[in-house]
Amino acid sequence: MQPNTFQGENGGDGHADPTSETPLAMATSIHDMFMFSDDSGDAFRPFWGMPKSQAQASFHQLRAAGGLLISGSQAKGVTAWIALLSVAGATNATMFAPPDWSKAAIAASVPSVQISKCAGSRQCWVLDGLKPDEPVILYPRGKVPTAEQLTLKPADGNPKDFNWWGMHDGGAGRD
């Protein structure tokens, strides 16, 4: 078992190869921390599972119900932006805004996209006027994301924890 919860078996060369027993539930849990999508209502919830203690979090094009690809970036619990791309031709979407946007009015980078609140919910927004393959960036009104904020970068980390299944000097050394 590796620190990333992946499991391996020795293939005879001293390298632990990934196995089918690797807990895919862990990958799903991480996906849901970034963006949860509700198939029953075609709604998506970016960053609803992300702990506030997480210093940096960003993701690119996770698939949501309705044929949407969702991206987003957050630092120190503050969501800078959420992007969506309709790849299946959906013209509308329902988003439960990130928790830190609970009191924010939301703006879109594409003027033709209309944003309105769902009835009876402070966090739920309906996005109308989406066009296939036209990216839309959502952000709190008055806080247009900078080019730096829109640039996705890997989160900081400890290099010794990177590349568990790749080549390493002297063999895997992590079996």
C-alpha positions as CSV (number, residue, x, y, z in Angstrom):
1,M,0.0,0.0,0.0
2,Q,1.4,3.4,-1.0
3,P,0.7,6.7,0.7
4,N,-1.7,7.5,-2.1
5,T,-3.7,4.4,-1.2
6,F,-2.8,2.6,-4.4
7,Q,-1.8,-1.1,-4.0
8,G,0.9,-3.0,-5.9
9,E,2.3,-6.4,-6.4
10,N,5.9,-7.3,-7.1
11,G,6.3,-8.2,-10.7
12,G,9.6,-10.0,-10.0
13,D,11.7,-6.9,-10.9
14,G,11.5,-5.3,-7.5
15,H,8.9,-2.8,-8.7
16,A,5.4,-2.9,-7.3
17,D,3.0,-2.7,-10.2
18,P,-0.5,-1.3,-9.7
19,T,-3.2,-3.9,-9.3
20,S,-6.9,-4.0,-10.0
21,E,-7.5,-4.0,-6.2
22,T,-6.4,-0.4,-6.0
23,P,-9.2,1.4,-4.2
24,L,-11.0,3.3,-6.9
25,A,-13.3,4.7,-4.2
26,M,-10.4,6.9,-3.0
27,A,-10.2,8.5,-6.5
28,T,-13.9,9.0,-6.6
29,S,-13.9,10.6,-3.1
30,I,-11.2,13.1,-4.3
31,H,-13.2,13.8,-7.4
32,D,-16.3,14.5,-5.2
33,M,-14.2,16.9,-3.0
34,F,-13.5,19.0,-6.0
35,M,-16.8,18.7,-7.8
36,F,-19.9,16.7,-7.0
37,S,-22.5,16.2,-9.7
38,D,-26.1,15.1,-9.0
39,D,-27.5,13.1,-11.9
40,S,-31.1,13.3,-10.6
41,G,-31.2,17.1,-10.9
42,D,-28.4,17.7,-13.4
43,A,-26.8,20.0,-10.8
44,F,-23.1,20.3,-9.9
45,R,-21.5,21.5,-6.7
46,P,-17.9,22.7,-7.0
47,F,-15.7,22.6,-3.9
48,W,-18.6,21.5,-1.6
49,G,-16.4,18.7,-0.2
50,M,-13.1,20.6,0.0
51,P,-12.0,21.3,3.6
52,K,-11.3,24.9,4.4
53,S,-7.9,23.9,5.7
54,Q,-6.8,23.0,2.1
55,A,-4.3,25.7,1.1
56,Q,-4.7,25.2,-2.7
57,A,-7.2,23.3,-4.8
58,S,-7.8,23.4,-8.5
59,F,-9.2,21.0,-11.1
60,H,-9.6,21.0,-14.9
61,Q,-12.6,19.6,-16.8
62,L,-14.2,17.1,-14.4
63,R,-17.4,15.7,-16.1
64,A,-20.7,16.7,-14.6
65,A,-24.3,15.6,-15.3
66,G,-25.7,17.1,-18.5
67,G,-22.5,16.8,-20.5
68,L,-20.7,19.6,-18.8
69,L,-16.9,19.9,-18.2
70,I,-16.3,21.8,-15.0
71,S,-13.0,23.5,-13.9
72,G,-12.2,25.6,-10.9
73,S,-9.6,27.2,-8.6
74,Q,-9.6,27.9,-4.9
75,A,-6.9,29.2,-2.5
76,K,-7.2,29.4,1.2
77,G,-10.9,28.6,1.1
78,V,-11.7,31.4,-1.4
79,T,-13.0,30.3,-4.8
80,A,-11.6,32.6,-7.6
81,W,-13.6,31.1,-10.4
82,I,-15.6,28.2,-11.8
83,A,-15.6,27.4,-15.6
84,L,-18.0,25.3,-17.5
85,L,-18.1,23.9,-21.0
86,S,-21.1,22.4,-22.6
87,V,-19.9,19.5,-24.8
88,A,-23.2,17.8,-25.3
89,G,-25.2,20.9,-26.3
90,A,-26.9,21.7,-23.0
91,T,-28.1,25.3,-23.0
92,N,-28.6,25.5,-19.3
93,A,-27.2,24.1,-16.1
94,T,-27.8,24.2,-12.3
95,M,-24.9,25.0,-10.0
96,F,-24.8,25.0,-6.2
97,A,-22.2,27.7,-5.8
98,P,-19.1,27.1,-3.8
99,P,-19.8,27.6,-0.1
100,D,-17.7,30.8,0.1
101,W,-20.0,32.4,-2.5
102,S,-23.1,32.1,-0.4
103,K,-23.6,35.9,-0.3
104,A,-22.1,36.7,-3.6
105,A,-23.8,37.8,-6.8
106,I,-22.4,35.8,-9.7
107,A,-21.1,37.1,-13.0
108,A,-20.2,35.3,-16.2
109,S,-17.5,36.0,-18.7
110,V,-20.0,35.5,-21.6
111,P,-22.7,38.3,-21.6
112,S,-25.3,36.1,-23.2
113,V,-25.4,33.7,-20.2
114,Q,-28.2,34.6,-17.9
115,I,-27.8,33.8,-14.2
116,S,-30.7,33.5,-11.8
117,K,-31.3,32.0,-8.4
118,C,-33.2,28.8,-7.9
119,A,-36.4,29.2,-5.9
120,G,-35.9,28.8,-2.2
121,S,-32.1,28.4,-2.2
122,R,-29.3,30.9,-1.5
123,Q,-26.7,28.7,-3.0
124,C,-28.5,27.4,-6.2
125,W,-28.1,29.2,-9.5
126,V,-29.5,28.4,-12.9
127,L,-27.3,29.3,-15.9
128,D,-29.2,29.8,-19.2
129,G,-27.8,30.6,-22.6
130,L,-24.9,28.2,-22.7
131,K,-23.6,27.4,-26.2
132,P,-21.9,24.2,-27.2
133,D,-18.1,24.4,-26.9
134,E,-18.2,28.0,-25.6
135,P,-16.3,28.2,-22.3
136,V,-18.0,30.3,-19.6
137,I,-16.1,31.5,-16.5
138,L,-18.2,32.3,-13.4
139,Y,-16.9,34.5,-10.6
140,P,-18.3,36.7,-7.8
141,R,-19.5,40.0,-9.3
142,G,-16.8,42.7,-9.1
143,K,-14.0,40.1,-8.7
144,V,-12.9,39.4,-12.2
145,P,-10.2,36.7,-12.0
146,T,-6.7,37.8,-13.1
147,A,-4.7,35.9,-15.7
148,E,-2.6,34.6,-12.8
149,Q,-5.7,33.2,-11.1
150,L,-6.9,31.6,-14.3
151,T,-3.6,29.7,-14.8
152,L,-3.9,26.3,-13.3
153,K,-0.7,25.0,-11.6
154,P,0.0,22.0,-9.5
155,A,-0.5,22.4,-5.8
156,D,2.6,22.7,-3.7
157,G,3.7,19.4,-2.3
158,N,6.6,17.2,-1.2
159,P,8.6,15.9,-4.2
160,K,9.3,12.6,-2.4
161,D,5.6,11.9,-2.6
162,F,5.4,12.5,-6.4
163,N,5.4,9.8,-9.2
164,W,4.7,6.7,-7.2
165,W,4.4,4.5,-10.3
166,G,7.1,6.1,-12.5
167,M,10.8,5.3,-12.9
168,H,13.0,6.0,-10.0
169,D,16.8,6.0,-9.6
170,G,17.9,2.6,-8.4
171,G,14.5,1.0,-9.1
172,A,11.2,1.7,-7.5
173,G,12.6,1.7,-4.0
174,R,9.1,2.2,-2.7
175,D,7.8,-1.4,-2.7
